[in-house]
Amino acid sequence: MAGIGFELKKLFRRKGMLAGLRAYGYAGIICTGPMLLGVLLQGGLLLLCGWAGAPRAARDLLVCMVTYTLLASLTVTSFFSMPVTRFVADQLYEERAERVLPSFAGACAVQLALGCGGYGAFLLASGATFCQGLLCLWLFAELVVCWTAMSYLTALKEYRGILIAFAAAVGAAFGAGWVLVFWLGVPVVEGFLAATALGYGVMLGLDVRLLCRFFPEREGSPWRFLRWVKRYRTLALTGFLLDLGLFAHLVIVWLGPLGVQVKGLFYGAPYYDVPALLAFLSILTTTVNFVVSVEVQFYPRYRTYYSLFNDGGVVGDIKVAEEEMLAVLNRELYYTALKQLFTTAAVISLETLVLGYLPLGFNDLMHGCLRTLCAGYGLYAVGNTVLLILLYFTDYKGALGAAAAFAVLAGGGTALSLRFDPAFYGFGFLAGAAVLFLATLLRLDWFTRNLPYRILGQQPLAAAEEKDKEA
């Protein structure tokens, strides 16, 4: 995340409200751009579906196909995203930026080979038409590359280019949808699937162009990053388990009493899915605040502290630097949790009033699910922030244990809740998120009590390099 941090520091040095808003907006677009793009596209295209007079069945099928494709792409990339990020960070630290772009091509190739085969087989058996399946597979391939590109975009400082790519993607999708459906008379599902794929394609093309401009030199094997995947298997599993815990409850509810078969293997649960989406949006505050607080406040102290170990600092200076770093860390985590608490409380308090003005057809069950899931996602957001701090301190085993507990309890708790009244469906995810929050907080407290011992007793990068030399 160093690229974002350097640019944010410049923006926050400028005085005035406009500079602060600009910095927060920059961090927000970088961190939440793809997700916001997905929400805007789904909402906008559903609005266009209404204008086109599309039947309810066609709209539901479109939402299911886009949702399935999004979840499938995130599941595939979740296993590789953290090791790839570690690879990029190591190469930039070692001043070997020429190795970055080849690894991007290699990572995309591996994930596309694995993902397209599996998702393609699902589409063949799903009941989708050949054209619909082809469009879903096209969108899936774009999303895999898009999520992978986001792991590399943190090194970029050209935030204007990233904002332009985001705006161009939204405009291209809506424009293409209007032309295909309203002018050319393409069927609604096929037309808007193609428009969604075109929107993500525009964003992807512009982002890859930025990557090529930022990393003009290319040298080395595109498969070098696989050594990092093997070396940091715990990171790969952590990313996969977090993704599993975050989305498994949706799939489990689709297969329960609230689930509705839209077509073939495409299922949905509107009474649960819509509250889950709105609850997920409530954690944007923590997502943006994490980048701002960590990169602008915590990371400079973190780097100073570790530099004293690398550059032969004296014990007194190390002790002072440690106290300053941990004080900043505790303060920023406290403020992050407080901001998320206020956001969650505001959403829960005002959701009945606000949603009354929106044509979403909310009933008592949906209101109850929204409140429960808001609390769950709020705990997840803070717990995930603490987990990322554990990764900063290279406590990979602790992060993996917390992620595994989250995945098991969120999925298992949701499956268990299907035996009860639908009003209890969100409590399985809430329980998993609460365990993630408590496990990461306790682990971080234990890990930082004797930090010099943890650092001097275990140096994963150096140890791994020694093993490579011996091999």
ABEGO torsion letter per residue (X at the ends): XAAAAAAAAAAAABBEAAAAAAAAAAAAAAAAAAAAAAAAAAAAAAAAAAAAGBBAAAAAAAAAAAAAAAAAAAAAAAAAAAAAAAAAAAAAAAGBAAAAAAAAAAAAAAAAAAAAAAAAAAAAAAGBBAAAAAAAAAAAAAAAAAAAAAAAAAABABAAAAAAAAAAAAAAAAAAAAAAAAAAGBBAAAAAAAAAAAAAAAAAAAAAAAAAAABABBBEBAAAAAAAAAABAAAAAAAAAAAAAAAAAAAAAAABAABBBABEABBBBAAAAAAAAAAAAAAAAAAAAAAAAAAAAAAAAAAAAAAAAAAGBBAAAAAAAAAAAAAAAAAAAAAAAAAAAAAAAAAAAAAAAAAAABBAGBBAAAAAAAAAAAAAAAAAAAAAAAAAAAAAAGBAAAAAAAAAAAAAAAAAAAAAAAABBAAAAAAAAAAAAAAAAAAAAAAAAAAAABAAAAAAABBAAAAAAAAAAAX
